[in-house]
Amino acid sequence: MGAQPARLCHSFYKARLLVAQAAGLGEAGATVMRSLLRIGTRGSALALWQAEWVKTRLENLWLELQVELVPIKTSGDKIQDTSLAQVGGKGLFVKEIEEALLVGTIDLAVHSMKDLPGELPDGLTLSAVPEREDTRDLLITRHGETLDELPPGTRVGTSSLRRQALLLHLNPGLSIETLRGNVDTRLRKQREGVVDATVLAVAGLKRLGLMPEHGSILDEQVFLPAVGQGALGLETRVNDKAATLVQPLHHQATAVAVSAERAFLRRMGGSCRTPLAAKGIVTNGMVHLNALVASPDGRRVIRGEYDGPTAAADQVGTALAETLLSRGGKEILKALSAVSSQRSAGQ
C-alpha cells in the first residue's frame, strides 16, 4: 500500500509535465503549477469578467494551480465626475494594480490593453497577449439612428477624446458631454436620458452579453479604434514564474498588431489627453498599421498607413508616428500641451 501513493503522486506529476511539454514549457512548467497565483484586476463587471476568463483558462491548463482574484480600486475608478484628460490620463486605471504587482501582493495583472500607457514601469513586462476580440465601436441611440442621422444638438456622452474628435469630425453639429462610469453605468445613463447617445467598445459589450437593441456599429476604417482596443494585456514581473504560466494564452498575431499600435502611441507621446487611434492587422508575415491623430474639436484629422514585416512591428509604429508628426501632428500635440499647461496653472 505504501508504494501506491508514491505511484499516484508520480502519475500526477507526469500528467502536469505532459501539459507543460505540450505548451512548450518543459519541466519548469510542471513545477510552477503547484503554487497559488493571485490575479490583480479592477473591480468593474468587465474587468472581473476578463480576469475570470484568464483564471478559468489557467486552471484548465495547470490542473493543480490555485488561482485567486484580487480586485483593486484604481484612481480612475474613484474619480467619476471628471474627464480622464483633466485628471491624468489612462495610467489612472493601472497605477495601483502595477504597484501591487511590483511589491508582490499579486502575481499577475489582467488589463484592458487600451488602459495601458505606452511605457511600463521598470521591473514589469507584458508576458502574454491573448487573441483579440472585436475592435470596433458601437453608437448607441434611442431608436437605432446612424451617426449621419443624428440631428444637430444631439447629446452624445463620452469621456474619450478620440471618440469626441471623430464624432465631431463626422457630424460637427453634435453636442459632446462627459460621460464616465463602467459599461453598465453608461448604458443606464443613456437609457435614462442623461444623454441621447453614447459610444462603447463592441468587445466589452460582447464579453458582458450587453449588446443593446438600438446600436449602430461604426466602420473602423473611418472610426479607428483606440490603441489596443479589444485586446487584453497579461502583465507580470520580469523573469517571474507567472510569465511561464500565461504563455499558452499568448496569441502572436494579436501581440504583433498591438506592438505596432503601442509603438505608435509611445512615439506620439500619447495618453487619454491625446486624440489618437491605431489598428494593426497581421497577414502573411506583414503588419499593416492604420493610425490617426486629431484635434479634440474634430476639425483636423491626420491619417496615415504603413506596412512592414512582423519582426519590425515596433519600427512600423514609430515610422508611422513620425510621418503623422511631420504632416501636422506635431502642431496638434503642441496645442494640446499648451491647453493642458493652462489648465494646470489655473488649478
C-alpha positions in Angstrom: 0.0 0.0 0.0 2.9 2.3 0.8 4.0 2.3 -2.8 0.6 3.2 -4.2 0.5 6.9 -3.1 4.0 7.4 -4.5 2.9 5.9 -7.8 -0.2 8.2 -7.8 1.9 11.2 -7.0 4.3 10.3 -9.8 1.4 9.9 -12.2 0.0 13.4 -11.3 3.4 14.9 -11.9 3.7 13.1 -15.2 0.3 14.5 -16.2 1.4 18.0 -15.3 4.6 17.5 -17.2 2.8 16.4 -20.3 0.6 19.5 -20.2 3.7 21.7 -19.7 5.6 19.9 -22.6 2.6 20.3 -24.9 2.8 24.1 -24.2 6.5 24.0 -24.8 7.3 24.8 -21.2 9.2 21.7 -20.1 9.7 20.6 -16.5 9.7 24.1 -15.2 6.1 24.5 -16.2 5.2 21.4 -14.3 6.8 22.7 -11.2 5.2 26.2 -11.2 1.8 24.6 -11.4 1.9 23.7 -7.7 1.6 27.3 -6.4 -1.0 29.9 -5.8 -1.4 32.6 -8.4 -3.0 35.9 -7.4 -4.6 37.9 -10.3 -4.9 41.7 -9.7 -7.9 43.3 -11.5 -10.1 46.3 -11.4 -13.4 45.7 -9.8 -15.8 46.6 -12.6 -18.0 43.9 -14.1 -16.0 43.9 -17.4 -12.6 43.8 -15.6 -13.8 40.9 -13.4 -15.2 39.0 -16.5 -11.8 39.4 -18.2 -9.9 38.3 -15.1 -12.2 35.3 -14.6 -11.7 34.3 -18.2 -7.9 34.2 -17.6 -8.4 32.4 -14.3 -10.5 29.6 -15.9 -8.1 29.0 -18.7 -5.1 28.9 -16.4 -6.9 26.4 -14.1 -7.8 24.2 -17.1 -4.2 24.3 -18.3 -2.4 23.8 -15.0 -4.5 21.2 -13.2 -3.3 21.8 -9.6 -2.9 25.5 -9.8 -4.9 27.6 -7.4 -5.9 31.0 -8.8 -7.3 33.8 -6.7 -8.8 37.1 -8.0 -7.7 40.3 -6.1 -9.9 43.3 -7.0 -8.1 46.6 -6.7 -9.8 50.0 -6.8 -7.7 52.3 -9.0 -7.6 56.1 -9.1 -9.5 56.1 -12.3 -12.4 54.1 -10.7 -12.6 56.6 -7.8 -12.8 59.7 -10.0 -16.1 59.6 -11.9 -17.1 63.2 -12.4 -14.2 64.5 -14.4 -12.8 63.6 -17.9 -9.7 61.5 -18.0 -7.9 64.2 -20.0 -8.2 66.5 -17.0 -7.1 64.1 -14.2 -4.0 62.3 -15.6 -4.9 60.0 -18.4 -5.2 56.3 -18.9 -2.5 55.4 -16.4 -5.0 56.0 -13.6 -6.6 52.7 -14.4 -3.5 50.6 -13.8 -1.3 52.5 -11.3 -2.4 50.8 -8.1 -2.5 47.4 -9.8 1.1 47.8 -11.1 2.2 48.9 -7.6 0.7 45.7 -6.1 2.5 43.7 -8.8 5.8 45.4 -8.0 5.6 44.8 -4.2 4.4 41.2 -4.7 0.9 41.3 -3.3 -0.3 40.0 -6.7 1.5 37.8 -9.2 -0.4 38.7 -12.5 -2.3 41.7 -13.7 -5.1 41.4 -16.3 -5.6 44.7 -18.1 -7.7 46.0 -20.9 -4.8 46.8 -23.3 -6.2 50.2 -24.1 -5.8 51.2 -20.5 -2.1 50.7 -20.5 0.2 53.7 -21.1 2.9 53.3 -23.8 5.6 52.7 -21.2 5.5 50.1 -18.5 7.3 50.6 -15.1 10.8 49.1 -14.7 10.5 45.5 -13.5 7.2 44.8 -15.2 6.6 43.2 -18.6 3.7 42.1 -20.9 4.1 38.3 -20.7 1.1 37.4 -22.8 -1.5 38.9 -25.2 -4.5 36.7 -25.8 -6.4 36.6 -29.0 -8.2 39.9 -29.6 -12.0 40.5 -29.5 -13.9 42.8 -31.9 -12.1 46.1 -32.2 -15.0 48.3 -33.4 -17.0 50.9 -31.6 -20.8 50.9 -31.3 -23.0 54.0 -31.4 -26.0 53.5 -29.0 -29.0 55.7 -29.6 -32.7 55.7 -28.6 -34.0 54.4 -31.9 -31.0 53.0 -33.7 -30.0 56.1 -35.7 -26.7 56.0 -37.5 -24.1 58.7 -36.9 -25.1 60.6 -40.0 -28.8 60.6 -39.0 -28.2 62.3 -35.6 -29.6 65.8 -35.8 -27.7 68.9 -34.6 -27.7 69.3 -30.8 -27.8 65.6 -30.1 -26.1 65.0 -26.8 -23.5 62.3 -27.1 -21.8 61.1 -23.9 -18.2 60.0 -23.9 -15.0 60.6 -21.9 -12.7 59.6 -24.7 -11.0 62.4 -26.7 -10.6 60.0 -29.6 -14.3 59.4 -29.8 -15.1 63.1 -29.3 -12.8 64.1 -32.1 -14.1 61.5 -34.6 -17.8 62.2 -33.7 -17.4 65.9 -34.3 -15.3 65.3 -37.4 -18.0 63.2 -38.9 -21.0 65.1 -37.5 -20.0 68.6 -36.4 -23.4 69.5 -35.0 -23.3 67.1 -32.1 -23.0 68.2 -28.5 -20.4 66.2 -26.7 -20.9 65.7 -22.9 -18.6 64.0 -20.5 -19.9 60.5 -19.6 -17.8 58.4 -17.2 -18.5 55.1 -15.5 -18.4 51.4 -16.2 -20.1 49.9 -19.2 -23.4 49.2 -17.4 -23.4 52.6 -15.8 -23.0 54.4 -19.2 -25.7 52.2 -20.8 -28.1 53.0 -17.9 -27.4 56.8 -18.2 -28.2 56.7 -21.9 -31.4 54.8 -21.3 -32.4 57.3 -18.6 -31.9 60.2 -21.0 -28.9 61.7 -19.3 -27.5 61.8 -22.8 -29.2 61.0 -26.1 -26.5 58.6 -27.3 -23.1 57.2 -26.4 -20.3 55.2 -27.9 -18.9 52.0 -26.4 -16.4 49.3 -27.4 -18.1 46.3 -29.0 -15.6 44.0 -27.2 -16.8 44.9 -23.8 -20.4 44.7 -24.7 -19.9 41.2 -26.2 -18.0 39.9 -23.2 -20.7 41.0 -20.8 -23.6 40.0 -23.1 -24.9 43.6 -23.1 -25.2 44.3 -26.9 -28.1 46.8 -26.9 -31.1 46.6 -29.2 -30.5 50.1 -30.7 -26.9 50.2 -31.9 -25.0 51.1 -35.0 -21.5 49.6 -35.4 -19.1 52.2 -36.6 -16.9 51.5 -39.6 -13.4 51.1 -38.1 -11.8 52.2 -41.4 -13.3 55.6 -40.6 -13.9 55.5 -36.9 -10.5 54.0 -36.0 -10.3 52.2 -32.6 -8.1 53.1 -29.6 -4.6 51.6 -29.4 -5.1 48.0 -28.1 -8.9 48.1 -28.2 -10.4 44.6 -27.8 -7.1 43.1 -26.5 -6.0 42.0 -23.1 -2.6 42.5 -21.6 -1.3 40.0 -19.1 1.4 41.8 -17.1 3.9 40.1 -14.7 7.2 40.9 -13.0 10.2 40.4 -15.3 11.5 36.8 -15.1 8.7 35.8 -12.7 7.3 32.3 -12.8 3.9 33.7 -13.6 5.2 34.6 -17.1 5.7 30.9 -17.8 2.2 30.1 -16.7 0.5 32.6 -19.0 2.5 31.7 -22.1 -0.1 29.2 -23.5 -2.6 32.1 -23.6 -0.4 34.2 -25.9 -1.6 34.9 -29.5 1.3 36.0 -31.6 -0.7 37.8 -34.4 -2.6 39.9 -31.8 0.7 40.7 -30.0 2.4 41.8 -33.1 -0.5 44.1 -34.1 -0.8 45.6 -30.7 3.0 46.0 -30.5 2.9 48.2 -33.7 0.0 50.2 -32.2 1.8 50.8 -28.9 5.0 51.8 -30.6 2.9 54.4 -32.4 1.4 55.5 -29.1 4.9 55.8 -27.5 6.4 57.9 -30.3 3.3 60.2 -30.3 3.7 60.6 -26.5 0.0 59.8 -26.3 -2.3 59.3 -23.4 -6.0 60.0 -22.7 -5.1 63.6 -23.2 -4.4 63.0 -26.9 -7.0 62.0 -29.6 -5.0 59.1 -31.1 -6.2 55.9 -32.8 -4.5 52.9 -34.4 -5.3 49.5 -35.7 -2.8 46.9 -36.8 -3.6 43.9 -39.0 -1.2 40.9 -39.5 -1.3 38.9 -42.7 1.3 36.8 -44.5 4.2 37.8 -42.2 3.4 41.5 -42.6 1.8 44.0 -40.3 -0.3 46.8 -41.7 -1.0 49.8 -39.4 -3.7 52.4 -39.8 -3.5 55.4 -37.4 -4.6 59.0 -36.9 -4.1 62.0 -34.7 -6.8 64.6 -34.3 -7.7 67.9 -32.7 -10.3 67.5 -29.9 -12.8 69.6 -31.9 -12.5 67.2 -34.9 -11.6 70.0 -37.3 -8.2 68.4 -38.0 -7.8 64.7 -38.5 -4.4 63.5 -39.9 -4.4 59.9 -41.1 -1.8 57.5 -42.4 -0.8 53.9 -43.1 2.4 51.9 -43.0 3.4 48.3 -43.7 6.4 46.2 -42.6 7.5 42.7 -41.6 6.1 41.4 -38.3 9.6 41.2 -36.9 9.8 45.0 -37.3 6.4 45.8 -35.7 7.8 48.5 -33.4 9.6 50.2 -36.3 6.3 50.3 -38.2 4.5 52.1 -35.4 7.4 54.5 -34.9 7.7 55.3 -38.6 4.0 56.0 -39.0 4.1 58.3 -36.0 7.0 60.2 -37.5 5.0 60.6 -40.7 1.9 62.0 -38.9 4.0 64.3 -36.8 5.6 65.7 -39.9 2.2 66.2 -41.5 0.8 68.4 -38.8 0.6 66.1 -35.8 3.3 68.0 -34.0 1.3 71.2 -34.1 -1.8 69.4 -32.8 0.2 67.9 -29.9 1.8 71.3 -29.1 -1.6 73.0 -28.9 -2.9 70.2 -26.6 0.2 70.6 -24.4 -0.5 74.4 -24.1 -4.1 73.8 -23.1 -3.0 71.3 -20.5 -0.4 73.7 -19.1 -3.0 76.5 -18.9 -5.5 74.1 -17.1 -2.8 73.1 -14.6 -1.8 76.7 -13.9 -5.5 77.5 -13.2 -5.9 74.8 -10.6 
